[in-house]
Amino acid sequence: MRILHLDCSTGFGGQERDHITEAQGFANKGHEYILGVRSGTLFEEEAKKETRTLSLPLRSNMDLESFRLIRKVLIDEKIDVLVTTSYIDSWIGALAARSLGSKRPLIIRQRHILNTPHNLFPFRHMCDKLVVVSDVLRIFFIEQGIPFWHVVSIHRGISVTNIPLGTSGSAAKTRGDHSLPAQGPIALQVGTFQKDKGHFLMIEALGTIWKRIPDFVMVFLGEGPLKDEVIAAARKKYPDKLGKQLVFRDRESPEPYFSIASVSLLPSIRESLSLVTMESMLHGVPVVAFRVGGIPEIFNVSPNGKMVRPQDPVAFAEGVIEVLSDPEMTRTTHQSHSEKIVRHFSIERSVQRTELLYEAEIRRIRSGERNKNHYQRSGGAGDPFL
């Protein structure tokens, strides 16, 4: 297949990393996969290092220059599947594809985030299938009135290449390499500093943790619009800890930190599916998370850590203390959890399921059944997947 995947995102987080991983996964199976991204963005910079990338203006949902460029690529590259992700590209991309008439490609809309869209029209009418990253997100859209046969959930996948399962990376990476204290358990939170990621709740939880575990070390990895505010709150609340046991780092690969972390933290208040949670468990690092969104779908596969009551910093702190105090939560016991993550959440499995969906939908479109309820014809209006 020949696939063009559009995303007008300007940042670089889990969603954008997922696009690159997916592109590489399809390429490894012999497909042609092109990422169409907004020019001058961090996403463009990172994508060009890893996969075939098309730079587009993507200034608005009526950007004629982008429309012409996308249409030209659809024709010249003989694209079979157009994937869109965000508001701008879902309009321009779908319009460019539909302008090709009966020769247009299959149009897929991906959805990675669990929040209510301002406009459901693109999800209903601007795509042949809506593909979401978790079962809870699929149910969410069905509750919004999207027909059950129109939305499909496919768990996202992570790369497991060259990762020693259950051992959390290279032992050569020591605390000294990261300029961290020589003693005390290390907790790691990875993510963009934005309102849904729960950084302020984590700051509140730290006081309870330090009362019970005085040498506890907290490391934040990431960038984002709220980072300065979070650091200011941390400085005000724990001035003696900042820079010592409370450490802020920039956007770095978390893999070297997995080798020294005792626990990975996810205090998100809204999370459709967490790649960091999967990566942590893959490396043998237990996770403490709020019981929100698609997190239970990961814990159902690999209960490596603890889920706690949402938006409760005291409950979160107690969960961290419980994990760190449990001798069964040591790194050496997590080989089986790593293997479960590989079986259920590898990029290979995600690509295989996505590939099967695309092939089936292309066959259905060529048979003249585009945008029809294919369950109705066989006599069943009930959803066989619920």
N, C-alpha and C positions, 0 to 999 in steps of 0.2 A: 504494500500500500504506500501511497504518497500522501503525507499528512502535513498540513499547515496549521500551526497552533499559535493563536494570537493572544497577547496579554498586554494591555496598556499600562501596567503597573510601573510606578516610579521607584519603589523601594526594592528591598531584597530580603525576603524572609522565607518562612517555610513553604509558602505557596510557590514562590519563584524557584526555590531549590527543587521542589517537586517537579516543576515543568522540565528543568534540565535533566533530572534523573530519568523522567519518563522518556524524554527525547533520546537519551543514551540507551535506554532499555529497548526501545523500538528499533533503533539503529543496529543494536547488537543482534536483532532477529532478522536483519536484512531489509527493513523498511526505510524509506526516505522520510525523514522528519525534519521540518523547518520550524524554528521558533520565530515568530514575528513580534518584535518588541518595540517599545517607544525609544526613539533616538535620544541620546544624551543622558540616559538613566544608568543607575548602578546595575540594574537588571541586564541592560544591554552589555555593559562591561563584563559582567560575570558570564553571561551566556556565550559571548564570542570566544571565551577561553575553552569552552567545553563542547559546543555543538554548532551545527550550521544555523546561522542567525540572519534574519532579515530585519533591517532597521526601517521603521516607519514613523511618520510624524504623529499620528493618532492624537491629534489635538482636541477633537470633539467628535460627537457621534454623527456629525454631518461634514466631516473633513473630506472634501472632494479629492484632494491629492492622495490621501490614504486609500480612498475608495478605488481610484484608478490603479494604484500600485498593487493593491490586493487582488483586484480583478485580473490584472496582467499576470501575476504569479499563479493564480488559479488556472489560467489558460496555458501559460508557457510550461508550467511544471506538471500539468495534467493531474491536479490534486484530486484525490479520492475522498478525503475527509478534511473538513474545516472544523477546527476546534476553537471556540471562543471562551473567554474567561470573565472579562469585566464589562462594565456598562458600555463604554465607548466601542470596544472591538466587537461586542456582541451585536451592535447595530450595524456598524460599517461592514464588518465581515459578512454578516448574514445578507445584507443588501447586495454586496458585491457578488456573493454566491448565487443569490436568487436571480440576479440580472442575467445569468447564463441559461435560464430557462430549464428545459428538461435535461440539459447536460451538466447541471450543477452538481457539486459534491454533496455528500452527506454532511449535515450541519449538526455538530455536537456542542452543547453548552456545558461547561464544567462549573461546578460550584464548590468552593473550599471552605467558605466561612458560614457560621451559623448565626445569621441575623436576618431580620425581615427586609426584603428588598423594597425600595421605594415604588417600584413598578414591576408587576408580575408579567406584563405583556411579553417582554423578550423571552422569558422562561416558558411561556405557553406557545407563542406563535413564531418566534424567530429561530427555532431549532427543531430538529427532528427528534432528538432525545436530550434530556437533561441528565447529566451524569454527576452524581454527588459522591463525596468521599467517605460517607459513613451511613449506616442504617438510620441513625437518629435524624440525620439531615434529610434523608428521603422521607421519613414520616412527617417531618416538619413541613416539607413542600406539599405533601398530600393533604395535610391539615389546612394549608393555604389555598387548597382548591385545585392544585395541579393533578390531572388524571394519573392514577396509579401506574398505568401502562406507559406513561410518558417519561417517568423519572426512574433512574436505575442507580443503585449504590454499588460502588467498587472501591474497596479500601485502597488507600494509597500505599505505595511500596517504598522501601528504603534499600539502599545498596548495601550488600553484605560482603563485598569483595575484600579479601585479605584481612578480615577481622577475626582474630582468634576467639572463638565463641566462649562466652562465660568468663573471660579473663580480663576484660576491660583494657585492651590495648597493650602498648609496649611498657614493660616494667622499667625501661631505661628513663622514662619520663618521671622525674621526682618532683617533690615539692620545691626543691631549690631551683629547678628549671623555671618555675612559675613565680618565684619570689614570694612564696607563701610560708606561714609559720611551720615549724618543724613538727609540731604536735597538734593533736586535736582532729576530730572528724571533719571532713570537708564536704560541704553541700554546694551544689551547682544549680543555678537557674539560667537557662538559655532562652533568649527570646527578645523580640523587639520591644522597646519601652513604649508601650501604648496602653490605653485604658483597660482593655480586656485581659491583659496578661497578669494582673494582680500584683504588681511590684509593691504598691503601697500596703497591701494586705500582708505581704511577706515581711516588710519592714516592721509592721506591728507584731508579727509572730516571733521575731527574733528575740525580743526581750524575755519571753517565756522560755525559749530554748536555752538562752545563756544562763538563766537562773538554775537550770538543771544540768547543763553541760557547759561549764565556763570556758573551755578551750575550743568550743565549736567555731568553725571558720566558714563564712558565707562568701561565695564568689558569684557575681553577676556577669554574664557575657552578653553583649549586644549593644545596639545603638537604637535611637528612636526619639520621637518628639518629647517624651516625658522624662528622658534620662536626667536632665539637669534638676528637675523637680524632685525626682526620687533621691538623687544624691543629696540635695539640700535637706530633705526630710530625714535621711539617714544621718547626716552631720548634726542636725539639731537634736535627734533622739539619742544617738550613740557616738558622741564626739571622740571618745577614747578608743573606740573600736575601728573607726574609719581608717582605711589604709593598712590595717593590721589584720584584724579578724573579720573585717567587712570590706570586701575588695570589689571594685568595679573595673571591668576590662572592656575593651572595644569589641567590635564584631570579629570574632575569631572562630576558627574551627573548634568545636567542643571535644573532638576525639582525644586530643592529648590530655584534656582535663578528666575524661572518663577514667583514665588509668589511675588517678589519685582520689577521685571522688568516692565518698562513702554512701551518698544519697543524691538523687536528682529531684528537683522540686518543680512542681507545676501548679502554682496558685491561680491559674486562669479562672475567670468567672464565666467565660464562654469559650468553648473549644469544640470544633466539629470533629477533629481527629488530630492527635499530636504526634508529629514525626519525631520530636525530641524524646517523647516518652518511649517510643519504639526503639530509638537509637540507644537510649540509656539501658533499657532492658537487654538489648542485643549485646551490649558491652558488660552485662552482669551487674549493672548498678541499679539498686531498687529505687522506686519512684514513690513520692508522696504527692498526691494530687487531690483537688476538689472533685467530687463526684458530679461532673457536668458533661453535657454533650456526648461526644463519642468516646470519652475516656473509659467508661465501663466496657466498651467493645474491645478495647485493648486488654484490660484486666481480665475479661472473660477468657481470653486466650492465654494470657501469662500474668497471673496474680502476683507479680514481683514487686511488693511494696504495700502501700495502703492508700485507699481512697477515704476522704473525710467529708463531713457536712460542708456544703458550699458557702463561701463568703464568711467563714468563721475562722479568724486568725488564731484563736486559742485552740480550736479543734485541729487546725493545721499544725500548730506547734507541737501539740500532744502526739500527732501522727508521726512527726519527724523524730521526736524523742523515743517513741515506741519502736520505730524501725531501727534506730541507732542502738537501742538497748537490747534488741533481740538477737541472740547468737545465731539464729537460723537465717538472719538477714546478712550474713557475710558474703563477700564476693565469690568465694569458692563453691557456694551451694547453688549457683545460678546457671549451670550448664544447661539444664533442661529448659529453663525459661528462654535462654538464647536460642535454643533449637526450635522452640515453639514460635518465636518471633520470625525466624527464618522461614518456617513452613507457611505461616499465615500472612506475613507482611513484607515479603521480599519484593523488590521491583520486578523480578521475573514473573512472580505470580500475578501482580497487578497488571503488567503488560499483557500477559496471557489472557486474562479475563477481559481486558479492554479490547484486545485484538479480536477475540471471539464476538464481542458485541458489535464492533465496527463491521466485521465481515457479514454477520447476520443482517444488520440493518441495510448494508449495501445491497445484499441479495433481495431483501424485502422491497426496497425502493425500485430496483430494476424489474420486479414482478408487478409493479403498479400499485402497491399497497402503502405508499408514502402517507405518513401521518394518520393512519387508521389504527383503531384498537384491534390488535391482532388476537386478543383473547375473545372478543365478541363473536368472531367467525366460528370459533370452535365450541361455542355454546356456553361459555363461562364468563360472567362479569366480575367474579371474585378474583382477587389478586392471589396467585399461587405462591407468592413470596412473603405474604404476611400471615 
